[in-house]
């Protein structure tokens, strides 16, 4: 065999090995991505995720209640003032 034939055979073998390693690594990446995807899906089924979601909903309800409390206190003050509560003893209208 002459030198050019050896060179082309060596180059073809090198390309074949490179492509083979590339395909093996790509398959491994796909397999790992599927495994991670199944784990993430399994994490969504954990009870702590449900509890955290419910806690977030409860916190939102509490914040809305606190926001409404100021208006309710103002209405209660107006009602008590209209009924005469809050005046000093013995005072009349």
C-alpha positions as CSV (number, residue, x, y, z in Angstrom):
1,X,0.0,0.0,0.0
2,X,1.2,3.4,-0.7
3,X,1.1,6.3,1.7
4,X,-2.0,8.1,0.4
5,X,-4.1,4.9,0.7
6,X,-2.9,4.5,4.4
7,X,-3.7,8.1,5.0
8,X,-7.3,7.8,3.6
9,X,-7.9,4.6,5.5
10,X,-6.7,6.1,8.7
11,X,-8.8,9.2,8.1
12,X,-11.9,7.1,7.4
13,X,-11.3,5.1,10.6
14,X,-10.8,8.3,12.6
15,X,-14.0,9.8,11.2
16,X,-15.9,6.5,11.9
17,X,-14.6,6.4,15.5
18,X,-15.5,10.1,16.0
19,X,-19.1,9.6,14.7
20,X,-19.5,6.4,16.8
21,X,-18.5,8.2,20.0
22,X,-20.7,11.2,19.1
23,X,-23.7,8.9,18.6
24,X,-23.0,7.1,21.9
25,X,-22.8,10.4,23.8
26,X,-26.0,11.7,22.1
27,X,-27.8,8.5,23.2
28,X,-26.5,9.0,26.7
29,X,-27.7,12.6,26.8
30,X,-31.2,11.6,25.6
31,X,-31.4,8.9,28.2
32,X,-30.3,11.3,31.0
33,X,-32.8,13.9,29.8
34,X,-35.6,11.3,29.9
35,X,-34.5,10.2,33.4
36,X,-34.5,13.8,34.6
37,X,-37.9,14.5,33.1
38,X,-39.4,11.5,34.9
39,X,-37.9,12.7,38.2
40,X,-39.3,16.1,37.7
41,X,-42.7,14.6,37.0
42,X,-42.4,12.5,40.1
43,X,-41.5,15.6,42.2
44,X,-44.8,17.1,41.3
45,X,-46.6,14.2,42.9
46,X,-44.9,14.7,46.3
47,X,-47.2,15.8,49.2
48,X,-45.0,18.8,50.0
49,X,-45.8,20.3,46.6
50,X,-49.5,20.1,47.3
51,X,-49.1,21.6,50.7
52,X,-47.0,24.4,49.4
53,X,-49.6,25.1,46.7
54,X,-52.4,25.2,49.3
55,X,-50.3,27.4,51.6
56,X,-49.8,29.9,48.8
57,X,-53.6,29.9,48.2
58,X,-54.2,30.5,51.9
59,X,-51.6,33.2,52.1
60,X,-53.4,35.0,49.2
61,X,-56.7,34.8,51.0
62,X,-55.2,36.2,54.2
63,X,-53.6,39.1,52.4
64,X,-57.0,39.9,50.8
65,X,-58.6,39.7,54.2
66,X,-56.1,42.1,55.7
67,X,-56.6,44.5,52.9
68,X,-60.4,44.5,53.5
69,X,-59.9,44.8,57.3
70,X,-59.0,48.5,57.1
71,X,-62.2,49.4,55.3
72,X,-64.2,47.4,57.7
73,X,-62.6,49.1,60.7
74,X,-63.4,52.5,59.2
75,X,-67.0,51.5,58.7
76,X,-67.2,50.2,62.3
77,X,-65.8,53.6,63.6
78,X,-68.4,55.5,61.6
79,X,-71.2,53.2,62.9
80,X,-70.0,53.5,66.5
81,X,-69.8,57.3,66.1
82,X,-73.4,57.3,64.7
83,X,-74.6,55.3,67.7
84,X,-73.0,57.6,70.1
85,X,-70.2,55.3,71.3
86,X,-66.9,57.0,71.8
87,X,-68.3,60.1,73.5
88,X,-67.2,60.9,77.0
89,X,-69.5,59.8,79.8
90,X,-72.3,62.2,80.4
91,X,-72.0,63.9,77.1
92,X,-75.1,64.1,75.0
93,X,-75.8,65.2,71.5
